[in-house]
């Protein structure tokens, strides 16, 4: 594995409470393309395939008004080329490195889902996520594999909590086939009988009870941030620290967006309250001066 002494030493410090990104994710990604070894570039790609998943689904389902996310590994033209070749000739482009799960999903989409307009977008999203995580967890890097498995488990725990809350069949919504996924499908206990086996499960179960969705996501990011710190402590100049820095930038970027969404909601509520108060005042004025 390569060492990145100059890169790591030159990175600006970041905290989860940063309100502005000193190094935007796309800019850092572009910088890494000229620094990382070929082997480490292959590892880094797994962080960005999640954006390609959304771009692919939106292309296949022709979602109106969807804005292409440029943070993925494939351009719009490449996604179109991949889909066209797989549909017509059942092969991937020779000049594009396509992960196996990506090609598998496209083949299955054209074979089973293309003519099924009624299938929910969320179900397709869950399916490609399951394929993505299953392959990502098998990547040849213990740190990255553990990161993906943790996030798969977090997502499944939150899903299982919601299924219990709304009386839904968990087996239809839990993705993946690891030990936690199997246990979540089978157990109806509050902690799904996995709290003693996996140390972060109890914390996730507690966070899941927070009714404020934005605050819940922030609390999960605090947990993820700590996990990154703990698992890169002895890998200061390794690729793991570079990956962790990229993941931290993504968390800050998402946190800023969540704060913006909350701010816009608060502003709209304030304007609505002011309009309502103004209307009530006007009615009271009219009543008193009839």
C-alpha positions in Angstrom: 0.0 0.0 0.0 1.2 3.5 -0.8 1.9 6.2 1.7 0.7 9.7 1.3 2.8 11.9 3.6 2.7 15.1 1.7 -1.0 14.8 0.8 -2.1 14.1 4.4 0.2 16.7 5.9 -1.2 19.4 3.6 -4.9 18.7 4.2 -6.8 21.4 6.1 -8.4 20.3 9.4 -12.1 19.7 9.3 -14.8 19.2 11.9 -18.3 18.0 11.7 -19.5 21.5 12.8 -17.9 23.3 9.9 -20.4 25.6 8.1 -18.3 25.8 4.9 -16.3 23.3 3.0 -12.7 24.4 2.6 -12.2 21.6 0.0 -15.4 20.7 -1.9 -15.8 17.0 -2.6 -15.5 17.2 -6.5 -12.3 19.3 -6.1 -10.7 16.8 -3.7 -11.7 14.0 -6.0 -10.1 15.6 -9.0 -6.9 16.3 -6.9 -6.7 12.6 -5.9 -6.8 11.5 -9.5 -3.3 12.8 -9.9 -1.9 11.5 -6.6 -3.3 8.1 -5.8 -1.8 4.8 -7.0 -3.9 2.8 -9.5 -4.7 0.3 -6.8 -5.9 3.0 -4.4 -7.9 4.7 -7.1 -9.9 1.4 -7.5 -10.7 1.5 -3.8 -11.7 5.2 -3.9 -14.2 4.5 -6.7 -16.4 2.6 -4.3 -17.2 5.8 -2.5 -18.7 7.4 -5.6 -20.6 4.5 -7.2 -23.6 5.5 -4.9 -24.0 8.6 -7.0 -23.9 6.5 -10.2 -26.7 4.3 -8.8 -29.0 7.3 -8.5 -28.0 8.6 -11.9 -28.6 5.2 -13.5 -32.0 4.8 -11.9 -33.1 8.3 -13.0 -31.9 7.5 -16.5 -33.7 4.2 -16.7 -36.9 5.5 -15.2 -36.7 8.9 -17.1 -37.4 10.9 -13.9 -38.6 14.4 -14.9 -36.6 17.3 -13.6 -33.7 15.1 -12.3 -30.4 16.9 -12.2 -27.4 14.7 -13.1 -25.1 14.3 -10.1 -21.5 14.9 -11.3 -19.9 13.3 -8.3 -20.3 9.8 -9.7 -17.7 7.8 -11.7 -19.6 7.8 -15.0 -20.7 10.7 -17.2 -24.3 10.8 -18.6 -22.9 9.6 -22.0 -21.2 6.7 -20.4 -24.3 5.6 -18.5 -26.3 5.8 -21.7 -23.6 3.7 -23.5 -23.4 1.1 -20.8 -27.2 0.7 -20.8 -27.5 0.6 -24.6 -24.8 -2.1 -25.0 -26.1 -4.3 -22.2 -29.6 -4.0 -23.6 -28.7 -4.7 -27.3 -25.6 -6.9 -27.1 -25.5 -7.9 -23.4 -21.9 -6.7 -23.0 -20.2 -3.7 -21.3 -18.1 -1.1 -23.2 -14.5 -2.1 -23.5 -13.3 1.4 -22.7 -15.3 1.7 -19.4 -14.6 -0.2 -16.2 -18.0 -1.2 -15.1 -18.5 -2.9 -11.6 -20.2 -6.3 -11.8 -23.2 -5.3 -9.6 -23.9 -2.3 -12.0 -24.0 -4.5 -15.1 -26.1 -7.1 -13.2 -28.7 -4.6 -12.2 -29.0 -3.2 -15.8 -29.4 -6.7 -17.2 -32.1 -7.5 -14.7 -33.9 -4.2 -15.2 -34.3 -4.8 -18.9 -35.3 -8.4 -18.4 -37.8 -7.9 -15.6 -38.6 -4.3 -14.7 -38.5 -2.2 -17.9 -42.1 -2.8 -18.8 -43.4 -2.7 -15.2 -44.3 1.0 -14.8 -46.0 0.3 -11.5 -42.9 -0.8 -9.6 -41.9 1.8 -7.0 -38.7 3.8 -7.5 -37.8 3.0 -3.9 -37.9 -0.7 -4.5 -35.5 -0.4 -7.4 -33.3 1.8 -5.2 -33.2 -0.8 -2.5 -32.4 -3.5 -5.0 -29.4 -1.7 -6.5 -28.3 -0.7 -3.0 -28.3 -4.4 -1.9 -26.2 -5.3 -5.0 -23.9 -2.4 -4.4 -23.3 -3.1 -0.7 -22.8 -6.9 -1.3 -20.0 -6.2 -3.8 -18.5 -3.3 -1.9 -18.2 -5.3 1.3 -16.1 -7.8 -0.6 -13.5 -5.2 -1.6 -9.9 -6.0 -0.6 -9.6 -3.5 2.1 -10.6 -4.3 5.7 -11.3 -0.6 6.6 -13.5 0.1 3.6 -15.3 -3.2 3.8 -16.1 -2.5 7.5 -17.3 1.0 6.7 -19.8 -0.3 4.1 -21.0 -3.1 6.3 -21.6 -0.7 9.2 -23.6 1.7 7.0 -25.6 -1.2 5.6 -26.4 -2.3 9.2 -27.4 1.2 10.2 -29.7 1.5 7.3 -31.3 -1.9 8.0 -31.8 -1.1 11.7 -33.5 2.1 10.9 -35.7 0.3 8.3 -36.6 -2.4 10.8 -37.6 0.2 13.4 -39.9 1.9 10.9 -41.4 -1.4 9.8 -42.2 -2.3 13.4 -43.6 1.2 13.9 -45.9 1.1 10.9 -46.7 -2.6 10.9 -44.9 -3.4 7.7 -43.3 -6.7 6.6 -39.6 -6.3 7.4 -38.5 -9.1 5.1 -39.6 -7.0 2.1 -37.4 -4.0 3.1 -34.3 -5.3 4.8 -31.4 -5.5 2.2 -28.4 -7.8 2.2 -27.7 -11.2 3.6 -25.2 -10.7 6.5 -25.8 -11.8 10.1 -27.5 -8.6 11.2 -29.9 -8.5 8.2 -31.0 -12.1 8.9 -31.5 -11.3 12.6 -33.5 -8.2 11.8 -35.9 -10.1 9.6 -36.5 -12.8 12.3 -36.6 -10.8 15.6 -39.4 -8.6 17.0 -37.4 -7.6 20.1 -36.7 -3.9 20.7 -33.0 -4.3 20.0 -33.7 -7.3 17.6 -31.5 -9.4 19.9 -28.3 -8.1 18.4 -27.4 -5.4 20.9 -24.9 -7.7 22.7 -23.2 -8.9 19.6 -22.6 -5.5 17.8 -21.6 -2.6 20.1 -23.0 0.2 18.1 -26.5 -1.4 17.6 -27.9 -0.1 20.9 -26.8 3.5 20.0 -28.4 3.2 16.6 -31.7 1.9 18.1 -31.7 4.8 20.5 -31.0 7.3 17.7 -33.7 5.8 15.5 -36.3 6.8 18.1 -35.6 10.5 17.5 -38.6 12.0 15.7 -36.6 14.8 14.2 -35.2 13.3 11.0 -32.6 15.9 10.5 -31.3 15.7 14.1 -31.3 11.9 13.7 -29.1 12.1 10.7 -26.7 14.4 12.5 -26.5 12.1 15.5 -25.7 9.2 13.2 -22.9 11.3 11.5 -21.4 11.9 15.0 -21.2 8.2 15.4 -19.8 7.6 12.0 -17.2 10.4 12.5 -16.0 8.7 15.7 -15.8 5.4 13.9 -13.5 7.0 11.3 -11.3 8.4 14.0 -11.0 5.1 15.8 -10.3 3.1 12.7 -7.6 5.4 11.2 -5.7 6.2 14.4 -2.8 3.9 13.4 -3.1 4.6 9.7 -2.2 8.3 9.6 -0.5 8.3 6.1 -2.3 5.3 4.5 -5.0 5.2 1.9 -7.5 4.6 4.8 -6.9 8.1 6.1 -7.4 9.6 2.6 -10.7 7.7 2.3 -11.7 8.8 5.8 -11.0 12.5 4.8 -13.2 12.2 1.8 -16.0 10.6 3.9 -15.7 13.4 6.4 -16.0 16.0 3.5 -19.2 14.2 2.3 -20.6 14.3 5.9 -20.0 18.0 6.2 -21.4 18.7 2.8 -24.6 16.7 3.7 -24.8 18.5 7.1 -24.6 21.9 5.5 -27.4 20.8 3.1 -29.5 19.6 6.0 -29.0 22.9 7.9 -30.1 24.7 4.7 -33.2 22.6 4.4 -34.1 23.2 8.1 -33.4 26.9 7.7 -35.7 27.1 4.7 -38.5 25.3 6.5 -38.1 27.6 9.5 -38.2 30.7 7.2 -41.3 29.4 5.4 -43.0 28.8 8.8 -42.0 32.2 10.0 -43.4 33.9 6.9 -46.6 31.8 7.2 -47.0 32.7 10.9 -46.5 36.4 10.0 -49.1 36.3 7.3 -51.5 34.6 9.6 -50.9 37.1 12.3 -51.2 40.0 9.9 -54.5 38.6 8.7 -55.8 38.1 12.2 -54.8 41.7 13.1 -56.6 43.1 10.0 -59.7 41.2 10.9 -59.6 42.4 14.4 -59.1 46.0 13.2 -62.1 45.7 10.9 -64.2 44.3 13.7 -63.4 47.1 16.1 -64.0 49.8 13.5 -67.3 48.7 12.1 
